[in-house]
Amino acid sequence: MQLRRNPKMRRTARSGFTLLEILLVVGLLALLAAFAIPNLRTSGEKAKIKLAEAAVKSSGTISQMIDRYHFDCGRYPENLKELFEKPSDDALAKKWGGPYINDLDTLKDPWGNEYQYKAPGQRNDKGYDLWSNGPDGQSDTNDDIRNWKTDD
């Protein structure tokens, strides 16, 4: 003998989630986000520091352009804009092989501040000082990214 199921039972069968289940899942997702978001922020800041180091260090992009300028012109540029703009001095303009950078935005660090440059350099034995003021935008602080070694 087979039992017959009540047709109304099929219609009232549970479909979907309860409010409690949905709230539990949303709460767990919020908890995970609370742990993940601060880690993403610090990762982004670390990436910006690495980008600035890649531009400033001796094998960095800006350092290489300064070295190319030095090789072509026989001297270091007086300021970083000389990597983009042709010199007005005719003798120097004949030697100039630039532009050495595509645009002046290349001379800004990941925080939107201009890279700092001084030639002749006083702290780097390479001939010029090149640095970023780092995340805080303040000069001579511990977060500066430099092309010279520090005692820190």
C-alpha positions in Angstrom: 0.0 0.0 0.0 1.3 3.4 -1.0 0.8 6.5 1.0 -0.6 9.5 -0.8 0.9 12.8 -0.1 -1.3 15.7 0.6 -1.1 18.1 -2.5 -1.2 21.1 -0.2 2.0 20.0 1.5 3.9 20.4 -1.8 2.8 24.0 -2.1 3.8 24.9 1.3 7.3 23.4 1.0 10.0 25.8 2.1 11.6 27.8 -0.7 14.2 30.5 0.0 16.0 31.7 3.1 14.7 33.0 6.4 15.4 36.5 7.5 17.7 35.1 10.2 19.8 33.2 7.7 20.2 36.3 5.5 21.2 38.5 8.5 23.7 35.9 9.6 25.4 35.8 6.1 25.4 39.6 5.9 27.0 39.8 9.3 29.7 37.3 8.4 30.4 39.3 5.2 30.7 42.5 7.2 33.1 40.9 9.6 35.3 39.7 6.8 35.3 43.1 5.2 36.3 44.7 8.5 39.5 42.6 8.4 40.2 42.9 4.7 39.8 46.6 4.0 42.6 47.8 6.3 44.9 45.3 4.7 44.0 46.6 1.3 44.8 50.1 2.4 48.3 49.2 3.7 48.9 47.2 0.5 48.1 50.2 -1.6 50.5 52.4 0.4 53.3 49.8 0.1 52.7 49.7 -3.7 53.1 53.4 -3.9 56.3 53.3 -1.9 57.7 50.6 -4.3 56.8 52.8 -7.3 58.6 55.8 -5.8 61.6 53.6 -5.1 61.6 52.2 -8.6 61.8 55.8 -10.0 64.4 57.2 -7.5 66.9 54.4 -6.9 70.1 54.2 -9.0 68.5 51.8 -11.6 65.2 53.6 -11.4 63.3 55.2 -14.3 64.1 58.9 -13.5 67.6 58.1 -12.4 68.2 56.4 -15.8 66.9 59.4 -17.7 69.2 61.7 -15.6 72.1 59.5 -16.5 71.2 59.6 -20.2 71.0 63.4 -20.1 74.5 63.4 -18.4 75.9 61.1 -21.0 74.5 63.2 -23.9 75.2 66.7 -22.5 78.2 66.1 -20.3 76.6 67.5 -17.2 73.7 66.8 -14.9 70.5 68.8 -15.5 70.0 71.8 -13.3 66.4 70.8 -12.7 64.2 67.9 -13.7 62.3 69.9 -16.3 65.4 69.8 -18.5 64.6 66.1 -19.1 61.5 67.2 -21.0 62.2 70.7 -22.3 65.0 71.4 -24.8 67.6 73.8 -23.4 67.7 77.3 -24.7 71.6 77.3 -24.8 72.5 76.4 -28.5 75.6 74.5 -27.6 73.7 72.4 -25.0 70.7 72.0 -27.3 72.9 70.4 -30.0 74.0 67.7 -27.5 70.5 67.2 -26.0 69.0 63.9 -27.1 65.6 64.4 -25.4 63.0 64.5 -24.5 64.1 61.9 -22.0 60.6 61.7 -20.4 57.2 61.6 -22.1 55.5 64.3 -20.0 56.0 66.3 -16.9 53.6 64.1 -14.9 56.4 61.5 -14.9 58.2 63.8 -12.5 55.5 63.5 -9.9 55.6 60.8 -7.2 52.7 58.4 -6.5 51.2 60.9 -4.0 51.1 63.7 -6.6 54.1 65.7 -5.4 57.1 66.5 -7.5 60.2 64.5 -7.1 63.0 66.6 -5.4 66.3 66.9 -7.2 69.6 68.6 -6.5 72.7 68.7 -8.6 75.5 68.5 -7.7 74.3 66.1 -5.0 75.5 66.6 -1.4 74.3 63.2 0.0 74.8 60.8 -2.9 78.2 60.0 -4.4 76.6 59.5 -7.8 76.5 63.2 -8.5 73.0 64.2 -7.8 70.4 63.8 -5.0 66.9 62.6 -6.1 64.1 61.9 -3.6 60.4 61.8 -2.9 59.0 63.3 0.3 57.0 60.1 0.7 53.4 59.6 1.9 53.4 62.6 4.3 54.7 65.1 1.7 57.1 66.5 4.2 60.8 66.9 3.5 63.5 65.3 5.8 61.2 62.8 7.5 61.6 59.1 8.0 59.2 58.2 5.2 61.3 60.0 2.5 62.4 57.8 -0.4 66.0 58.7 -1.4 68.7 57.7 -3.9 71.3 57.8 -1.1 71.9 55.6 1.9 70.8 56.8 5.3 72.0 55.8 8.8 68.4 55.0 9.9 
